[in-house]
Amino acid sequence: MQVEHPVVVITGASSGIGRATALGFARRGASLVLAARGAEALEAVADACRAHKGTRAIAVPTDVADPAAVSALAGRAVRAYGRIDVWVNAAAVAVFGAVEDVPLDETRRVLDVNLMGCVHGARAALPVMRRQGSGVLVDVSSVLGLVTSPYNSAYTMTKHALRAFDGCLRQELWLEGQRDIHVCSVLPATIDTPFFRHLANRTGRAVRAMPPVYTPRRVARAIRGAVRRPRHEIVVGPAGRALRVPAALSPGLVEKVLAVKVDRTHFVRGERAPHTAGTVFAPPPGPGSVDGGWHGTARTAGRRAAAATVVTAACAAARTAMRA
């Protein structure tokens, strides 16, 4: 999509991937409509976006589980800017716990936010994009749309269903002849966001981000790349990309391997945690943040430094061999 100053609507914009995406588009002069439940955090990120020259941003507190609120969000974007070029569905919640231990209302809420929130977003954005003849809808799914995970069933269900939903949308748009309206699924691996501190927890065990951990800015770059050059699916993070083929060829083996990995590395060994509904029903207080404190930036830098060391050593060895 070659739009110099696109109008971009982002849900889940108050923290993590959504916030990083908003700031990334702001640096490029986009006109932004930012949505999330927490008004304080939403205003904070809108102020940060407006600090970039040429960027306009409005904050619209929105619960994506409410279809009327999402429809009103689209209407606000059109009234403010006249069009919607990009719609990014990044809002998500989660509850950790065994299937029998998670309260049913929490399971339903995860489905309502993560899946129905994207359905509501698509139903609000696509009529606008049809009228203008172009647009990009980006849904933030997860590598858990490719595989499964114990103690995270509701979230995993939504990410599998979201990939299927996006495929259905692409088929319908193709049959309509809408070649300039694109639907892209972005599937991040574990990302260093506040998400893991905000989730509901019914396990009694302290949850942490499961390594390897990547930065939210990496996902934001992938989202911008999907807008520039739309593709059906983009997996973010080498760990996620490494899962695709094994998950297709040996799903049973991958299930067992991931079950052990999650059980051993997604929890802080020996640390107990109280049962809590987290932010499933209410937004977190405070101004929000991009990063979650899981050291994604430091680990990414470390991996790059290690890779550079290996490449440098390999080049040195090659030069030595050539001289010999």
Buried (B, 14 or more C-beta within 10 A) or exposed (E): BEBEBBBBBBBBBBBBBBBBBBBBBBBBBBBBBBBBBBEBBBBBBBEBBBEBEEBBBBBBBBBBBBBEBBBBBBEBBBEBBEBBBBBBBBBBBBBBBEEEEBBEEBBBBBBBBBBBBBBBBBEBBBEBBBEBEBBBBBBBBBBBBBBBBBBBBBBBBBBBBBBEBBBEBBEEBEEEEBEBBBBBBBBBBBBBBBBBBBBBBBBEBBBBBBBBBBBBBBBBBBBBBBBEEBEEBBBBBEBBBEBBEBBEEEEEEBBEBBBEBBEEBBBEEEEEBEEEBBBBBEBBEEBBBBBBEBBBBEBBEEEEEEEEEEEEEEEEEEEEEEEE
